[in-house]
Amino acid sequence: PYDRPKTTLAEFKMCPACQAEYDDPLNRRFHAQPNACPVCGPQLELQPSSEHPVPDGWDDLPHDEIEAARVLLRDGHILAIKGVGGFHLACDATNPAAVIELRRRKGRADKPFAVMMPDLDTVLRFCEVSFAATQALTARERPIVLLPLNTGTDIAPEVAPGLRELGVMLPYSPLHHLLLAPAPDFSPVLVMTSGNFSEEPIATINAQALDRLAALADAFLLHNREIHIRCDDSVIRALDSQVMPLRRSRGYAPYPIPLPFEAPPLLAAGAELKNTFCLARDNSAFMSQHIGDLANYDALRSYEHSIEHLSRLFRVKPELIAHDAHPDYMATRYAVERSLTENTPHIAVQHHHAHLASGLAEHKITPEEPAIGVIFDGTGLGPDGAIWGGEILIGSYSWYRRFAHLRYIPLPGGDAATQRPYRIALAHLWQSGIDWENDLAPCRTANAQEQGVIRQQLEKRINAPLTSSMGRLFDAVAALAGVLQTVNYEAQAAIWLEAQIDPDERGVYPFEISAFSGESVPRQIDPSSALCAIVRDVRDGVPTSKIAARFHNGVAEMIEQVCRVARRATGIKAVVLSGGVFQNSTLHRLVVPRLEESGFTVYSHQLVPANDGGIALGQAAVAAYQATYGQDTDE
């Protein structure tokens, strides 16, 4: 299937016994490129951490590295394990003390950990597994699959705080199978989280890991096969009969995605958060593995190295570079600087237009078929200088028009407010004319002095950029419902709000859509009535589970209503759902049937993530079409 001398197995010359198997047409290992054995193949090594005391009984550990690692895990220690695409940090997922210690060391207070289980039977003991989830778990890509967690399991609640689901994967390397071999005294569930500090790329090199991860791990299970390309685990959610990718990486990338038209050789730089990039030529788009947030120098170097590698692999020398319209994104700066250095044209693609185009391209929608784009996310620079994120667009690859958007609010403190949902709630209350009373959780969270500062920011627009973000509205509702007032990872408030939902609740909070006031004036979606109803329910002691459900029901109803308005105005019946908000499985399940029953054809993401991890595909599609056919003046 591949040429061994061109892989990281090149340095492992087969011993005579393995070579004889390889050369024998009657042997099942005939021309099996990865053929190796303990004599000539990669070797394991177990080392203690330099920053943590050597675990008790180190000298008494079994001589076999796998068995020794299993003893350490059984005894509650944290191991850094070198895998296929990088290092994992592992511990016993049924040991609360071990999980809590891993969180403390990694500085990861609440963000859920993924786990690995040895086989499907074990997964069924701990989780609800649908047919689609079974297919995903056992597929050759071996992604992490988000599954509803059964009640009463002995998995430590600290693995996924505040959530009813668990990210589970099955072993995908021989090392994993050996490490998780069933035994009476060994946990069948291991935490397997990325081997890095938050915001850093995953470690891949032994010396680098021994240095950087020494503060995180008690011991290291290493091997001497080089990891040439860093690659995180893929993450998907199974929805009914289809899958929804949340992170497209190991196993899936860089498998090509067919484009509905020819593309010149180009590079799409991707977004700032959850970055992936895209190379395209002819009728194919090659999406990179997950790079992550471009938050520091190491992340940028990983990004640049991956671009160089895939460009060589697919023989793409970009004649055009596409990027986000935000000038301060590191990916944008890279794209612009490279275009100047190489004298290559570059094109800025508005963030939400790229989301729309991503959904169109994934489903091979032709340029002659415009769609209604329901693009709900957290942030993206709009042409008016505001932060967009609650957008109803009409458009295709060469053009888009903003048909409607969520009402603007000032965001007190700008990006800092995203860590403090109570501030966003106060802004929405202020914009809706609702008094700040101390019977509401956000008002109790902000003391009188802070409230005074926030009010000044809102009234005088001091460090309070305007935003139409639907993601921020979810944050505000989570704060009003008393779910969370501050967060420590992206979308935590929305994720925890969804986890509270009463699935039997049918109540709906109303949104209002403004009347037509001219082709050049987008309609506004006003959540004031919904917010008033939420405040009333909070004051009446309505359970959080019902408030969460009514809000989700209301958003779904609003989407159907605004799409109906758009269809009457344009005649368009196709709807693309994109943006990080549509990773919310409850919202997705509510919206799609409603739209289909109303006569719409709905396109949601199945190949690339709805979040910013899929945006490079849209950038590539927009740039490719506009470079070949030009930009429509309807934009």
N, C-alpha and C positions, 0 to 999 in steps of 0.2 A: 504493500500500500504506500510505501514511501522509501526514500533512499536513506538507509541508516547512516552513511558517512556524512550526510547533510543535517543530521540531528544532534541533540546533546548526548546520544549514545555513541557518537563517533569515537570517543576516547576509550570505550570499553570493548577491547578486541576479544572476540569469542575464543574461548579455550578450545582445545582439540575436540572435546566431547560435544560441545555446543555447535562447533563448526561442522562436525560430522552429521548431526541432526539437521542442520540447515541445508546441507548439500544433498541429503538423501530424499529422492522423490517419494519414497514410500513412508517417510516419517511425517507425522502430523506437524512437525515444526519446519518442514521444508519451506525455505524462503520466508520464514517468519522473522520479519526484520528486528523485532525487539528481543529475540532469543538471547537468554543469558541465564546464569546460574550463580550460586553463592561464590563460586571460584572466580568468575570473570565479570560478573555484573556489579551494579552499584552496591556499596556497602553502607550499613547503618552504624551510627555511633551515638551513644548516650552521654551527655555532658551535664554536670551541675552548673547552675547559674553562678556568675561571679558576684552578684549583689544580694543573694539570699543564702542563708546558711545551708550547707549540704544537708539534705533531708536525713533524718535519723535512719540508721541502718543502711546507708549507701553502700558500704563495703559488703553487706550481706545480700545485696540485690542479686537476682539471677544473672548469669553471664549472658544469656540471650537478651538482646536489646529490647525486643518487643515485650517479652515477659517482664523485664525490669520496668519498662514504661507503664505497663498495666498495673504493677504493684504500686507505683507512685500515684497513679490516677486513683486507684482504689483507696489509697490512704489520704486522699484529699488534696494532693498537690496539683499545681498548675504546670502544664507542659507546653513548650513551644515545639510544634511538630512541622517539619518541612514536608510539603506536599508536592503537587504537580505545578501549581501556578503561584505558590508563595507559602508562607508560614501560617499555620493556625495556632491559636491559643486554646488549649483543651483542658477541661476539668470534668469531674463527675457532676452531671446535671441533676442528680438526685441528692446532692450534698449541698444544703443551703450555705454552709460556712465557706465552702470552696467557691461557690458562685459569687457570694458577697465579697470575698477577698479579691476575686478577679475583677469585679466592678470597681473596687477601691483602687486597685493598682492601675487599672486602665483609665480611670477617671470617667467612667461611663455609668452614670447614675441609674438611668431607666431604660435606655434604648435596648430593645430586645436582642438576645443572643440567639443564633441558630444552633441547632443540635444535629448530631448524626446518630442514626440507629442502624443496627446491623442488617435488618431485613424488613420486608413488608409486614410480616406477622407481628414483629415488635411495634411497628408504627401503629397497627390496628389496635394494640393494647392501650395506646396513649391518646390517639387522635381519631377523629371522624375522617374517613377517607372515601371520597366519591370515586366513581369510575374514571373521571377525567383526572383527578388527583393521582390515582393509581398509575395511569398511563404516564403522567408527568414524572412521578417519582422514579419509575423503573425505566424510563427512557435512557438512551445512551448518554444524553447530555448531563444527567444526574444533577438537576438544579436543586436549590432550596425551594421547597413548596410550602406555602402558608396553609396550615390546616387547623380546623377547629379543635380545640383541646378538650378531651374528655374530662369530666369532673371526677375528683377523687383520685387522681394519679399521684405518684410520689415524686414527680418532677418538681423541683424547687420553684416556688412562685417567683423567686427573684430572677429566673431565667427570662421571663417576659412580663414584667410588672404591669398591672392594669389592663392586661389584654386577655382575650378569650381564644387566641390562636397562637400557634407555635410554628416557627420556620424549621422544617425538617428536611434532611437529605440522607440518602443512602450512600454507602461507601462507593467511591469511584476510582480507587487505586488499590493495588495489592496490599500496600501498607495499611490502609484503612481496614480492609477485610481482616488482616491478621490482628490488628489492634482491638477490633471490636468482636473478636471470636467469642461466642457465648460461653459463659462459665458461671457456676452458682454464686461465686463470691465477687463477680465483676458487674458493674452497672451496665445495662444495655443502652444507656443514653449518655452521650458525651456532648458537652458544650463544645462547639467548633466555631470560634469567632476569629475574625481577621487578626493576623499577627502584626499589630501596629498600635501606636498611640492614635487617638482620634486626630483626624485631619492629615495623617501621614499616609503615604503609600504603603501597601503591604510589603513586609520584608521578604527578600528572595535569596539573598546571599548569606552563606553560613557565618562568615566573619561579621557581616553587618548585623545579622540577627543576634549573635552572641553579645554584641555591644548594645544595640538599641533595645532589645527585648529582655536584657538582663534584669531590669527593674520589674518586669511583668511575670517572668516565668521562674519556677524553681529548678527546672531542668530542660534540656533540649534534646529532642530526638531528631538527629540529622542524617542526611545521606550525602553522598559525594557526586550525585548527578546534578549538573548545572541546570538552573531554571533560566532559560533564555529570555522568556517574555513573561512579565508579571501578569497575572490573570485572576481576578476575584471570582468567587462563586456567583453563578446566576441565581436570580430569585424570581419565582413566578407565583401567581395565584390561580387556582383552578376555579373557573366560574361555570357552573352547569356543564355544558358540553365543550367548552372552549377554555383556553388558557390566556391569562393576562400577564405579560412579562412586566416585572417591576425593575429588574436589572438584567440586561442581556450581556453576558460575559462568557465565562468558561462553558464550553460545549456548543455555544451558539455563534459566537463571534470568532472569526470574521466571515461566516458563511454569507454568500452574496444575496442581496435582495433585488429581484428584478424591478426595473424601472419601466414605466409605460411609454417612454420615449428615449431617444438617444441622448447621451451626455458626453460632453467633451471631457478630457482628463481634468479632474478638479478635486479640490480638498474643501470640505466643509468643516470648520473649526469646532463647531459644537457650542455648548453653553458653559457657564461658569460653574454651576453645580451639577453633580452627577454626570460629569462630562464624558461623552464619547465623541469621537470625530468620525467622519465619513469620507472615504475615497470613492470616486465614481469614474467610470469610463464605459463607453458603448451603452449597453442596456443594463448595467449592473452597478449596484451600490454596495460597497464593502464597509460595514459598520465596525468600528473598533470594539475591543473589549471595554468594560467599565474602567474608566480612569479615575473618576471620583471628583471631589471638589478641588478646583485649582486654587488652593488656599495658601500655598507656600512654594518655595523654590524646588523642593524635592518632587512635589506633585507636577510642577511644570516640566522638570527634567524627564520624568516618566512619560509625560504627554509627548514631548518632543521625540524621545527615543522610540515610542510606539509609532508615531507618524513616519519616522525614517524607516522603521522595520517593515510596516505594511506597504509603504510606497515601493520599497524594493521587491517585496513578495509579489505584489500585483502589478508591478511595472507601470506605476502611475506617476508621471511627472506632471504636476498640476499646471494647467494653462489658465486656471481661474481659481480664486480662493473666495469662499463664502464665509460669512461670520455674522454674529449677532449685531444688532444696531447699537447696543450699549458700548460706548467707547472705552469704558474702564474695565471691562472684563479682560482677564488675562488671555483668554482664547482670542478675543478681538485684537488685542495688542499684538499677539503672536502673528495673527493673520495679516494685519496691516504692515507690520515690520517685514514679514517675509515677502509680501507683495512688492514692497519698495526695494528690498534687497535683490529680488529676482526679476524685477520689472514685469511682474505678473498682475493683471487686473484683479481687483477684489470687489465684492458686492456685499453690502449690508442687507440682511434679511430681518425684518421686524420679528420679534420673538414669537408672537402669537400667530402671525402668518406662517411661520415655520412649523408650529404645532399643527395647524390646519393642513399644510402641504405634506407633513409627515403622515398623517392619516390617509390622505388621498393617495400618496405614492405607495404606501404599504399595500393598499387594496387595488393598485394598478388602475386607478381612476384616470380616464383620459383628460387632457386639458380642456376638451369641449364640454365637460360635465362639471359645472360649478356646484358647490355644496354650501350648506349652512354649517358653519363651524361653531360648536359650543366649546369654547376654550376657557377652562376654569383652572387657574393655578395660583401660585403665591406671588409671583413677581415677573415683570418683563417691561422694559422701557417702551413707552408708547411714543408715536411721533409728536404728540403734544407735550412731551416732557414729563408726563405723569407716569405713575407705576400702574400698568394695566394688569388684569388678572381675572376679570369677570366678564368675558367678551363673547358676544354673538357676532361672528363675522360672516360675510358672504364673499365667496371668492374661489379662486383656483390657483394655479402655479404662478401665473403672470400678473395677478392683481388680487386685491381684497378690498372690501369696504366694511367699515365698522357699522353694523346694523343696530346694535344695542349693547349696553354695558351696565354693570352694577353701578349704582350711585357712588360717586366719589366721596371719600372722607379724607380729612387730613390725618396722617399717620404720625402721632406725637413721638418724636425721637427718631423718626426714620427707621432704619433697619433694626435699631435697638429694641423697638417695640415688638418685633417678632419673637423675642425671648420673654415678653411680658404681655400675655394675652389680655390681662386686665386693662392695660392701657388702650388696647384696640377696642375693647368693650366700651370703655368710657367715651372714646371718640364716636362710636356708632350711636351710643345713647345721646350724646351732645348733638350729633347731626340729625337725630330723629326727634329732638325736642323733649327728651325724657330726662327728668331730674335725677341727679346723682344722690340717691338716698342710701343710708347705711344698711338697709335690709337687703341690698344687693351685694354679692360677694366681691365684685371688682371695686366697689366703693369702699368696702371695709379694708381691702388690701392696700389701697393708696391712702396714706394719711392726709390730713388737711393740707400740709405744706406741698406734698407731691400733687395733690389735686389742683392746687392753685397754679403750680407750674404747668401742668397739663392743660388747664383751661386757657392759660395765656398762650401756650403753643397753638391750641386749636383756634382761638379767636384772632390771633395776630399772624398765624401761619409762620411761626418761628420753628425752624427745623421740623417741619411737619409737611412733608411732600404729600400731594394728593395721590390716592390709590383707589382703584376699582376692584381690588383683589378679592376673589371669592374665597381663597385660602384664608385671608385675614378675617372674613366674616365667620368662617367656621371657628377660628380662634376666639372671636368675640363671643359667640354663642356658647362655646365650651366654658369660658370664664363666667358668663352670666348664669349658666346652669350649675355652677359650682364644681365643675369637673377638675379644672386646673387653672391656676392664676399665673404661674410661670412654667416655662418648659426648658428642657435641656437637650432636646434634639428636634430636628426639623419635623414639622407636622404632628408633633406629639399630642397637642391639644385636640386636633381633628381625629386622630387615631383613637384616643381615649374616649372622645365623645361618641364615635361610632360603636365602640365596645360597650357602651351603656344602653344601646337601643333595645327597647321592648319590641320584638318582631310582630306582636299582635296588635300594636297600636295603629289606628287608622286616621287619627286626627291630623290636621294640616294647618300649618301657619301660612298666612297669605302674603304674597308679594304683589306689588302693583307695577304695571308696565305703562310708561307714559304714552300719550297719544302721538300720532304722527305730526311732526312740525317742520317738515322739509327734508328733502333728500340728503342734504349735507349735515343734518343734525341727527345723531344717533338717538334712539329711544333710550330712556333710563329705566333700569330695574330698581325699584325702591323697596328696601327691606323694612321700612319703618313699621308697617302693620305687623309684620312677623316679630319684630323686636318688642313692640308693645304687648303682643300676645305672650311672648316668652316671659317678660317682666311680670305680667299678670299671673301667669302660671307659677312662677317662682314664689310670688307673694302668697299664692293660694296653697302652697305646699304640694304642688303636683310633683310626682316622682321624676327624678332626673331621667330615668329610662323613657318616660313618655315625652318629656321635652325634647330629648335627642331624636326620638322617632318622628315627632311632629315636624321638627325642623327639616330632617331629611325628606320627609314626604312633601313638605312645602317646596323645597328646592326642586324636587323632581317634577312637581306640578307646574312650577314656574318655567322650567325648561320646555315642557310640552307647550305651554301657552305661548312663549316667545317664538318657538319654532313654527307654531301655527300662524302667528302674525307675519313671520318672515316668509312663509309659503304663500300667504295671500298677497304679499307685496311683490314677490319675485317669481312665483311659480315653481321654485326649487323644492324638490322632495327628498333630496339626499342630505343626511346629517352626519357630520364627523364629530365624535366626542374625543377631546384630547386635553392635555394638561394634567398636572399631578393630582388635582382633586378627583379625577376619574379613576384613580387607584382605589378609591373608596368602594368596596365591593357592594355595600348596601345601596349606595346611590346608583351605581351601575345597574344593579338588579331592578331598581325602581324605574329608572329612566328608559332603558331599552324597550321593555314591553309596552310601556305607555306610548312611546313614539311609533313603534311598529303597528300597534293597534290603531293609531291615528293616520296610518297610511304613509309613514316615512320609511325610507331605506336607511338603516343606521350602520355606520362604520365605526367600530371601536378597535383599539389596538390589540393585535394578536402576535405580531412579529417583533415590534420594538416597543419600548415603554411609552406610556402616555405622559410620563414625566419628562424632565429635561434630558434624560438619557436617550430619548428618541428624536430630539430636536435636530440633530445633525442631518438626519435623513431628509427632513423638510428643507433645511438650508440647501442641501445638495440638489433637491428636486427643483426648487425655485431658481437657483443659480443656473442649473443646466438648461431649464426651459427658457429662461429670459436671455441667456447667452445665445441660444440657437434661434429663438423665434421673436425675441424682443419683449419689452414690458408693456402690458396693456395700459392704456391711459385711464381706465376705469378706476384705478387704485386711488 
